């Protein structure tokens, strides 16, 4: 899955104590990427695991979806706990749990090992990502908070795509293909664990008081645009979940042993295609981005419905690209709306609602396919779910169209360059300049001034200036 940071934190009171040392920002970004990598790396291996261990299609979907089921409570309960025990400590704990999850998959001689591995991966990602993003964004500067959020989002996108892509390639090249990739991941996690350096956190004598504020809730105003954004986020992640959890298995049954490299490429493409879509967010704005993304998702779903996810390999790859572009636009625009509405005291609860919906979208439809696959072939079940998602996409398009007209104020204010995902576009539009800008972001330099600012499009420069001044963007 893409970047999901635990919403909200504890209202803490520091009675006394010293300010902890800053962690290495590049190491923290690497930790976030590795967490996303580990959570998605098994996608091209699921068909092989199913053949080796002999479990049915319902079990296959449960193995994939249990990750989303445990991530939601981990996100809401363990994420804010980082403010009590120390955020870097929480990230390190998450890395340790993620490494254990990979070891479970490396052992992988029984279905129970895979289930436990997925549970551990879900707990690790849900618990640690919010703390990691909070560390990177630990500054009162609104400009840096937004840009660090963009850098964290980009790290997650890269990790999510690299997980299945590199795992599929490695599994085709090395002995013990079901163990080696996971052991490599565990080794990389251990290296980043050490790279994080000294563990800052509450110093002796620090008193932390407060309670988690990340309780899901709905907005009191702008509810129509918010609900439309939730629908779009759910559909977007449901489609991505199909490609990560089911399409590799369906493709293997239809085309024979195509190799884990190809299966990994299918799963990775749907995420990689989301990256260039981010560059269009600033041009389209939140409302039009969601509408365009839903249209592209609908096109990909039409192919899945008509083919039952079974077709020539080039068609499957092209469908993954189209679906990925649609996901980038629909989810990016939806999250821009959420970031615009989620302000003030209700920000944590509204953001919590959004992330719960995203996680459920990635898991629930996949389980539905598994249940249906107990009575019909997996390809037919996948095609049937694609049909239901196509209807849901059409309904979401109509709802978004309606609220973007009636509630245009929100969508105009939710321009992509007023959202963290809009800054992802600034990082990926021009790779060399994007690397320079990302380096400045992660090391805390004011990338919004001087030469770094001149690398941004004019509209992004204007947003950066507004952010430094503390003003809100004008409604156009």
Phi, psi and omega per residue, in radians:
X1 nan 2.956 -3.118
X2 -1.417 3.140 3.134
X3 -0.977 2.036 3.075
X4 -2.318 1.853 -3.119
X5 -1.668 2.414 -3.121
X6 -1.059 2.195 -3.075
X7 -1.370 2.504 3.012
X8 1.398 2.981 3.121
X9 -2.686 -3.059 3.096
X10 -1.620 2.473 3.019
X11 -1.383 1.764 -3.014
X12 -1.764 2.548 3.042
X13 -2.064 2.111 3.119
X14 -1.579 1.921 3.130
X15 -1.261 -0.774 3.046
X16 -2.868 2.910 3.132
X17 2.437 2.991 -3.099
X18 -1.790 2.750 3.119
X19 -1.322 2.219 -3.098
X20 -1.220 2.734 3.107
X21 -1.166 2.582 3.121
X22 -1.277 2.335 3.053
X23 -1.271 2.867 3.117
X24 -1.230 2.069 -3.018
X25 -1.174 -0.661 3.123
X26 -1.153 -0.632 3.088
X27 -1.125 -0.675 3.121
X28 -1.155 -0.721 3.089
X29 -1.093 -0.707 3.098
X30 -1.107 -0.660 3.105
X31 -1.086 -0.765 3.125
X32 -1.095 -0.738 3.133
X33 -1.114 -0.714 -3.126
X34 -1.194 -0.591 3.067
X35 -1.087 -0.773 3.100
X36 -1.183 -0.663 3.108
X37 -0.998 -0.907 -3.083
X38 -1.130 -0.593 -3.103
X39 -1.210 -0.346 -3.048
X40 -2.108 0.006 -2.980
X41 -1.271 -0.350 -3.069
X42 -1.407 -0.121 -3.033
X43 -0.909 -0.864 -3.123
X44 -1.281 -0.157 -3.102
X45 -1.683 -0.209 -3.095
X46 -0.999 -0.771 3.118
X47 -1.032 -0.701 3.113
X48 -1.172 -0.735 3.080
X49 -1.041 -0.730 -3.116
X50 -1.125 -0.700 3.127
X51 -1.184 -0.717 -3.098
X52 -1.228 -0.719 -3.005
X53 -1.723 -0.262 3.014
X54 1.290 0.440 3.102
X55 -1.485 2.810 -3.048
X56 -1.494 3.133 -3.058
X57 -1.209 -0.585 3.095
X58 -1.092 -0.741 3.097
X59 -1.116 -0.672 3.097
X60 -0.999 -0.831 -3.108
X61 -1.224 -0.588 3.106
X62 -1.168 -0.670 3.104
X63 -1.053 -0.744 3.130
X64 -1.199 -0.801 -2.942
X65 -1.442 -0.313 -3.137
X66 -1.078 -0.458 3.075
X67 -1.017 -0.825 3.135
X68 -1.163 -0.619 -3.102
X69 -1.124 -0.667 -3.126
X70 -1.528 -0.363 -3.140
X71 -1.163 -0.603 -3.092
X72 -1.090 -0.944 3.102
X73 -1.135 -0.595 3.093
X74 -1.098 -0.698 3.123
X75 -1.071 -0.766 -3.024
X76 -1.474 -0.517 -3.045
X77 -1.768 -0.905 -3.057
X78 -1.391 -0.540 -3.126
X79 -0.992 -0.972 3.113
X80 -1.103 -0.354 3.128
X81 -1.078 -0.386 3.112
X82 -1.030 -0.467 3.105
X83 -1.239 -0.329 3.123
X84 -1.592 -0.777 -3.040
X85 -1.690 -0.140 -3.081
X86 1.887 2.268 -3.032
X87 -1.203 -0.709 3.123
X88 -1.179 -0.620 3.033
X89 -1.037 -0.713 3.127
X90 -1.146 -0.715 3.100
X91 -1.107 -0.760 3.111
X92 -1.092 -0.708 3.082
X93 -1.079 -0.723 3.097
X94 -1.088 -0.725 3.101
X95 -1.092 -0.722 3.125
X96 -1.096 -0.740 3.121
X97 -1.155 -0.687 3.106
X98 -1.092 -0.699 3.104
X99 -1.104 -0.706 3.084
X100 -1.092 -0.675 3.081
X101 -1.058 -0.734 3.110
X102 -1.150 -0.644 3.098
X103 -1.110 -0.685 3.091
X104 -1.040 -0.751 3.108
X105 -1.181 -0.623 3.131
X106 -1.129 -0.672 3.070
X107 -1.175 -1.031 2.913
X108 0.711 0.652 3.125
X109 -1.735 0.167 3.071
X110 -2.686 2.673 -3.110
X111 -1.032 -0.616 -3.108
X112 -1.035 -0.620 3.118
X113 -1.084 -0.683 -3.135
X114 -1.187 -0.718 3.123
X115 -1.100 -0.813 3.131
X116 -1.086 -0.703 3.118
X117 -1.061 -0.750 3.132
X118 -1.183 -0.670 3.089
X119 -1.056 -0.801 -3.135
X120 -1.109 -0.690 3.111
X121 -1.122 -0.705 3.113
X122 -1.138 -0.750 3.098
X123 -1.088 -0.756 -3.109
X124 -1.068 -0.843 -3.086
X125 -1.198 -0.774 -3.126
X126 -1.126 -0.630 -3.083
X127 -1.389 -0.655 -2.925
X128 -1.667 -0.473 -3.005
X129 -1.175 -0.689 3.113
X130 -1.098 -0.742 3.116
X131 -1.116 -0.715 3.130
X132 -1.120 -0.773 3.102
X133 -1.132 -0.634 3.121
X134 -1.147 -0.623 3.085
X135 -1.117 -0.831 -3.125
X136 -1.123 -0.576 -3.084
X137 -1.718 0.301 -3.070
X138 -1.304 1.213 -3.134
X139 -2.634 2.582 3.073
X140 -1.297 -0.140 -3.100
X141 -1.306 2.079 3.110
X142 -1.108 -0.638 3.137
X143 -1.049 -0.848 -3.089
X144 -1.220 -0.617 3.097
X145 -1.000 -0.804 -3.118
X146 -1.140 -0.714 -3.064
X147 -1.335 -0.612 3.042
X148 -1.158 -0.641 3.036
X149 -1.033 -0.676 3.099
X150 -1.139 -0.758 3.120
X151 -1.111 -0.706 3.086
X152 -1.137 -0.717 3.095
X153 -1.080 -0.706 3.135
X154 -1.151 -0.699 3.102
X155 -1.056 -0.710 3.126
X156 -1.197 -0.715 3.102
X157 -1.051 -0.792 3.138
X158 -1.123 -0.775 3.132
X159 -1.118 -0.705 3.139
X160 -1.120 -0.688 3.124
X161 -1.310 -0.713 -3.088
X162 -1.198 -0.512 -3.117
X163 -0.945 -1.121 3.127
X164 -1.211 -0.613 -3.089
X165 -1.117 -0.909 -3.109
X166 -1.278 -0.582 3.096
X167 -1.115 -0.777 3.106
X168 -1.054 -0.744 3.121
X169 -1.137 -0.805 -3.105
X170 -1.126 -0.681 -3.112
X171 -1.131 -0.466 3.098
X172 -1.415 -0.225 -2.994
X173 -1.939 -0.336 -2.979
X174 -2.054 2.767 2.990
X175 -1.220 2.863 -3.094
X176 0.854 1.076 -3.005
X177 -1.111 -0.368 -3.131
X178 -1.588 -0.205 3.131
X179 -1.881 -0.735 -3.010
X180 -1.016 -0.868 -3.122
X181 -1.008 -0.677 -3.122
X182 -1.261 -0.614 3.076
X183 -1.196 -0.637 3.056
X184 -1.083 -0.764 3.111
X185 -1.070 -0.767 3.127
X186 -1.068 -0.675 3.096
X187 -1.137 -0.735 3.099
X188 -1.115 -0.678 3.105
X189 -1.085 -0.737 3.121
X190 -1.089 -0.689 3.132
X191 -1.129 -0.760 3.133
X192 -1.210 -0.600 3.066
X193 -0.969 -0.793 3.111
X194 -1.244 -0.615 -3.092
X195 -1.139 -0.470 -3.135
X196 -1.061 -0.363 3.034
X197 1.390 -2.784 -3.113
X198 -0.992 2.603 -3.060
X199 -1.656 1.781 3.041
X200 -1.311 2.735 3.136
X201 3.034 -2.970 3.139
X202 -1.026 2.171 3.118
X203 -1.286 2.838 3.078
X204 -0.956 2.347 -3.134
X205 1.613 -0.118 3.112
X206 -1.313 2.302 3.096
X207 -1.923 2.129 3.133
X208 -1.924 2.159 3.114
X209 -2.175 2.632 3.097
X210 2.393 -3.075 -3.116
X211 -2.476 2.734 3.103
X212 -1.033 2.417 3.140
X213 -1.869 0.044 -3.053
X214 -1.520 1.112 3.092
X215 -1.743 2.099 -3.097
X216 -0.981 2.440 3.134
X217 -2.752 3.004 3.111
X218 -1.919 2.690 3.141
X219 -1.262 2.672 3.071
X220 -1.447 -0.371 3.061
X221 -2.343 2.908 -3.107
X222 0.977 0.608 -3.081
X223 -1.207 -0.603 3.136
X224 -1.058 -0.954 3.092
X225 -1.024 -0.637 -3.137
X226 -1.146 -0.805 3.135
X227 -1.138 -0.653 3.067
X228 -1.097 -0.725 3.103
X229 -1.100 -0.673 3.100
X230 -1.107 -0.761 3.111
X231 -1.064 -0.748 -3.127
X232 -1.183 -0.689 3.088
X233 -1.119 -0.714 3.129
X234 -1.084 -0.876 -3.121
X235 -1.085 -0.746 -3.114
X236 -1.030 -0.843 -3.113
X237 -1.297 -0.470 3.061
X238 -1.115 -0.723 3.117
X239 -1.157 -0.762 3.095
X240 -1.076 -0.688 3.106
X241 -1.057 -0.632 3.075
X242 -1.045 -0.783 -3.098
X243 -1.255 -0.596 -3.127
X244 -1.386 -0.618 -3.012
X245 -1.801 -0.448 -2.968
X246 -2.148 -0.740 -3.036
X247 -1.000 -0.693 3.084
X248 -0.992 -0.725 3.137
X249 -1.195 -0.739 3.120
X250 -1.102 -0.740 -3.134
X251 -1.125 -0.680 3.120
X252 -1.091 -0.728 -3.126
X253 -1.226 -0.545 -3.103
X254 -1.440 -0.645 -2.997
X255 -1.940 0.023 -3.104
X256 1.419 -2.807 -3.104
X257 -1.370 1.629 -3.138
X258 -1.517 -0.131 3.134
X259 1.664 2.563 -3.118
X260 -1.216 -0.405 3.094
X261 -1.082 -0.780 3.134
X262 -1.168 -0.757 3.136
X263 -1.092 -0.706 3.086
X264 -1.144 -0.628 3.128
X265 -1.139 -0.695 3.120
X266 -1.074 -0.801 -3.128
X267 -1.187 -0.649 -3.106
X268 -1.294 -0.610 -3.076
X269 -1.060 -0.656 -3.086
X270 -1.143 -0.483 3.081
X271 -1.505 -0.744 3.139
X272 -1.056 -0.665 -3.140
X273 -1.157 -0.340 3.099
X274 -1.233 -0.431 -3.088
X275 -1.132 -0.961 3.128
X276 -1.105 -0.454 3.101
X277 -1.088 -0.532 3.124
X278 -1.062 -0.544 -3.114
X279 -1.196 -0.303 3.133
X280 -1.559 -0.179 -3.053
X281 -1.092 -0.727 -3.097
X282 -1.124 -0.574 -3.137
X283 -1.318 -0.687 -3.011
X284 -1.502 -0.576 -2.988
X285 1.408 2.885 -2.983
X286 -1.105 -0.780 -3.075
X287 -1.140 -0.916 -3.123
X288 -1.183 -0.568 3.098
X289 -1.089 -0.754 3.115
X290 -1.117 -0.745 3.140
X291 -1.116 -0.779 3.122
X292 -1.140 -0.718 3.126
X293 -1.111 -0.729 3.104
X294 -1.116 -0.639 3.097
X295 -1.108 -0.741 3.115
X296 -1.177 -0.733 3.070
X297 -1.035 -0.717 3.098
X298 -1.064 -0.712 3.100
X299 -1.077 -0.764 3.095
X300 -1.118 -0.678 3.134
X301 -1.187 -0.584 3.080
X302 -1.032 -0.743 3.115
X303 -1.108 -0.765 3.135
X304 -1.123 -0.648 3.132
X305 -1.163 -0.811 -3.058
X306 -1.288 -0.479 -3.094
X307 -1.824 -0.170 -3.036
X308 1.094 0.534 -3.084
X309 1.121 0.259 3.119
X310 -2.054 2.033 -3.129
X311 -2.912 3.121 3.071
X312 -0.991 2.542 -3.091
X313 -0.971 -0.764 3.102
X314 -1.019 -0.617 3.117
X315 -1.169 -0.716 3.123
X316 -1.110 -0.754 3.128
X317 -1.121 -0.737 3.124
X318 -1.124 -0.673 3.109
X319 -1.118 -0.676 3.098
X320 -1.081 -0.694 3.131
X321 -1.138 -0.808 -3.137
X322 -1.081 -0.785 3.131
X323 -1.109 -0.662 3.115
X324 -1.138 -0.746 3.068
X325 -1.050 -0.753 3.113
X326 -1.105 -0.712 3.100
X327 -1.077 -0.782 -3.118
X328 -1.044 -0.731 -3.122
X329 -1.303 -0.828 -3.072
X330 -1.185 -0.842 3.141
X331 -1.203 -0.718 3.130
X332 -1.081 -0.787 3.100
X333 -1.143 -0.707 3.136
X334 -1.107 -0.752 -3.118
X335 -1.212 -0.524 3.032
X336 -1.077 -0.700 3.085
X337 -1.119 -0.763 3.133
X338 -1.048 -0.801 -3.124
X339 -1.106 -0.545 3.136
X340 -1.290 -0.710 -3.103
X341 -1.374 -0.608 -3.037
X342 -1.410 1.401 3.110
X343 -2.265 2.814 3.091
X344 1.334 -2.718 -3.048
X345 -1.171 -0.390 -3.106
X346 -1.620 0.073 -3.042
X347 -1.058 -0.810 -3.090
X348 -1.087 -0.776 -3.121
X349 -1.153 -0.686 3.130
X350 -1.184 -0.734 3.110
X351 -1.159 -0.638 3.071
X352 -1.040 -0.771 3.102
X353 -1.001 -0.781 -3.114
X354 -1.051 -0.834 -3.069
X355 -1.231 -0.575 3.032
X356 -1.062 -0.761 3.121
X357 -1.106 -0.734 -3.138
X358 -1.062 -0.829 -3.127
X359 -1.108 -0.765 3.133
X360 -1.113 -0.636 3.080
X361 -1.070 -0.636 3.141
X362 -1.274 -0.381 -3.022
X363 -1.921 -0.807 -2.996
X364 -1.058 -0.840 -3.133
X365 -1.053 -0.594 3.133
X366 -1.148 -0.711 3.073
X367 -1.102 -0.671 3.114
X368 -1.040 -0.682 3.085
X369 -1.097 -0.739 3.135
X370 -1.066 -0.725 3.104
X371 -1.109 -0.783 -3.137
X372 -1.159 -0.534 -3.117
X373 -1.242 -0.125 3.048
X374 -1.294 -0.284 -3.121
X375 -2.106 -0.311 3.108
X376 -2.349 2.823 3.107
X377 -1.030 2.697 -3.075
X378 -1.051 -0.681 3.133
X379 -1.108 -0.708 3.109
X380 -1.152 -0.737 3.127
X381 -1.101 -0.705 3.121
X382 -1.132 -0.735 3.096
X383 -1.119 -0.656 3.118
X384 -1.133 -0.755 3.111
X385 -1.142 -0.657 3.082
X386 -1.039 -0.634 3.090
X387 -1.132 -0.739 3.092
X388 -1.113 -0.724 3.114
X389 -1.166 -0.556 3.080
X390 -1.109 -0.757 3.086
X391 -1.119 -0.712 3.108
X392 -1.133 -0.635 3.111
X393 -1.138 -0.738 3.108
X394 -1.093 -0.739 3.115
X395 -1.128 -0.711 3.121
X396 -1.134 -0.645 3.109
X397 -1.094 -0.787 3.136
X398 -1.106 -0.736 3.127
X399 -1.123 -0.752 3.138
X400 -1.131 -0.711 3.107
X401 -1.073 -0.713 -3.111
X402 -1.173 -0.820 -3.070
X403 -1.350 -0.420 3.104
X404 -1.243 -0.381 3.043
X405 -1.511 -0.864 -3.117
X406 -1.260 -0.612 -3.108
X407 -2.005 0.736 -3.068
X408 -1.025 -0.456 3.141
X409 -0.990 -0.739 -3.118
X410 -1.176 -0.793 -3.075
X411 -1.198 -0.587 3.094
X412 -1.226 -0.648 3.140
X413 -1.265 -0.405 -3.095
X414 -1.596 0.674 3.033
X415 -0.931 2.604 -3.083
X416 -1.062 -0.579 -3.126
X417 -1.418 0.153 2.922
X418 -1.898 0.309 -3.127
X419 -2.310 2.616 3.101
X420 -0.969 -0.634 -3.138
X421 -1.184 -0.438 3.060
X422 -1.160 -0.596 3.101
X423 -1.243 -0.375 2.998
X424 -1.029 -0.684 3.120
X425 -1.049 -0.684 3.134
X426 -1.134 -0.496 3.137
X427 -1.378 -0.534 -3.002
X428 -1.828 -0.187 -3.116
X429 -1.094 -0.748 3.107
X430 -2.256 1.905 -2.987
X431 -1.034 -0.889 -3.121
X432 -1.044 -0.806 3.130
X433 -1.211 -0.569 3.108
X434 -1.120 -0.692 3.097
X435 -1.103 -0.747 3.117
X436 -1.086 -0.756 -3.131
X437 -1.165 -0.738 3.128
X438 -1.093 -0.700 3.118
X439 -1.072 -0.725 3.105
X440 -1.135 -0.691 3.124
X441 -1.075 -0.866 -3.019
X442 -1.219 -0.438 3.122
X443 -1.694 0.134 2.986
X444 1.419 0.174 3.106
X445 -1.350 2.711 -3.120
X446 -1.371 1.480 -3.094
X447 -1.201 -0.153 -3.140
X448 -1.515 0.128 3.135
X449 -2.163 2.872 3.017
X450 1.064 -2.469 -3.039
X451 -1.132 -0.655 -3.134
X452 -1.095 -0.668 3.116
X453 -1.147 -0.625 -3.114
X454 -1.206 -0.264 3.079
X455 -1.321 -0.255 -3.087
X456 -1.497 2.658 2.991
X457 -1.033 2.778 -3.083
X458 -0.980 -0.776 -3.097
X459 -1.114 -0.636 3.114
X460 -1.213 -0.616 3.087
X461 -1.104 -0.710 3.114
X462 -1.090 -0.724 3.131
X463 -1.140 -0.659 3.111
X464 -1.110 -0.718 3.116
X465 -1.114 -0.730 3.088
X466 -1.081 -0.698 -3.111
X467 -1.133 -0.707 3.139
X468 -1.146 -0.616 -3.100
X469 -1.405 -0.228 -3.116
X470 1.456 0.016 -3.134
X471 -1.379 2.707 3.017
X472 -1.561 2.562 3.105
X473 -1.078 2.502 3.134
X474 -1.242 2.539 3.069
X475 -1.315 2.189 -3.123
X476 -1.791 nan nan
